[in-house]
Amino acid sequence: MRKLIYTAGLGLFFLTTSGLHAAPIPMASRASIPAEVQFGQSYQLRDSVAFTLKSAKYTVERVNIGAASYFPQAGEKLLVLHFRVQNLTKDTLSFDSGIIPFSVVDAVGVLHKSVQDVGLESSHATAEFDLKPGEIKNDLYTVLITAAVGADAALIVEAGREGIDEDSLRFSLAGKVSPLPAIFVSPDDHSGMSALKSVAAAAGTFYPLALLNARLDSTDYTDQSLGGTLPEEGQRYFTATFTIQNKSAGMHGISGMNFVPTLRDTSGHIADYNQTVLKPLTDSAGDTVLNQDAETTVRFFWALPKAAHALSLSLAEGQSRTYTFDVSRTKL
């Protein structure tokens, strides 16, 4: 499923002319298009735009374009494309994300359409600009949300008007896409293209959730009052302190409602989550609003029987992939 946070911002960018590349292959008829086209080769698309696919990679981190943030859920990953365009006409051409529709065929043949948004690598702003005759824009990117499991088979780039059966380019993706970082890769897939839904995590490292990154800093047990309430007789609190970074495209509110933390004890029992975050050192609410790239530190807490010991702590944001920490060595 596609998730779009905020409304895409608009920007006008004036371009500088750069050197011309090899002549684009025209798309006069379907018969003239190779069955498989190549990365690095320029192809003429609709409206006399030349398109060159430069590179592709997989990621599980959100991608920001303008004021929009695109992120995968647990059963998804992102395919990020880097490309350039050139105006082949004698007139100024207005470029926006609708000029080049993308879609990807996944490992089992399911078609996934792009988010219909294009960004500028230099600024991450939305790519909407006027392209002068012969002018090239070299730093464009877009993203497709695809299945977590398996390597995508092909990228489809439409050459004609939307909704009309006209020529399209088919890029084979076999061996052409940069794999995921090893920590996110399923051990059952040696290609590095399948993303885990649940990742074994370690304290002291930031991990991408949905719009946020999270780092487990410390865990502890306490008999002190938290949330304005002392633990009940025979219980104590288990606490987990996280540093949270806002990696979305804009300001973002932080509260206990953002997260899905799961604490499991050694008996297999899952402790009740109170949907509350506290400041790290005081018994006061940790709710806040973060600017883009700002961070805050918050504390989660659960009531546990004194005879129980925490075993594992998992954290997700909404329907994001889950990160599971071994907390069994927390000092009593």
ZIZIVEN-V489471 format. One record per backbone hydrogen bond with DSSP energy under -1.0 kcal/mol. NH is the residue of the N-H (numbers start at 1). CO is the residue of the C=O. Records with the same first field share a line. If there is no record, write none. Layout:
BEGIN
NH: CO / CO
END
This chain:
BEGIN
5: 69
25: 42
32: 29
33: 30
37: 170
40: 53
41: 38
43: 51
44: 25
45: 49
49: 46
50: 86
51: 43
52: 84
54: 82
55: 82
57: 80
58: 178
59: 78
63: 70
65: 68
66: 124
68: 65
70: 63
74: 319
76: 73
77: 146
78: 59
79: 144
80: 57
81: 142
82: 55
83: 140
84: 52
85: 137
86: 50
87: 135
88: 48
93: 131
95: 129
99: 96
103: 156
104: 112
105: 154
106: 110
109: 106
112: 104
114: 102
115: 143
119: 141
120: 125
121: 139
124: 120
127: 118
128: 126
129: 95
131: 93
134: 87
135: 132
137: 85
140: 83
141: 119
142: 81
144: 79
146: 77
148: 75
153: 105
154: 105
155: 171
156: 103
157: 169
158: 101
159: 167
164: 161
166: 164
169: 157
171: 155
173: 153
176: 173
178: 56
180: 192
184: 181
185: 182
186: 194
189: 186
192: 189
195: 148
196: 184
199: 322
201: 324
204: 216
207: 214
209: 212
213: 245
214: 207
215: 243
217: 241
218: 241
220: 239
222: 237
226: 229
229: 226
235: 232
236: 304
237: 222
238: 302
239: 220
240: 300
241: 218
242: 298
243: 215
244: 296
245: 213
246: 294
247: 211
252: 290
254: 288
258: 255
260: 316
262: 314
264: 312
265: 269
266: 309
268: 265
271: 263
278: 299
279: 284
284: 282
286: 277
288: 254
290: 252
293: 246
294: 291
296: 244
298: 242
299: 278
300: 240
302: 238
304: 236
306: 234
308: 305
311: 264
312: 264
313: 325
314: 262
315: 323
320: 317
322: 197
323: 315
324: 199
325: 313
327: 311
330: 327
END
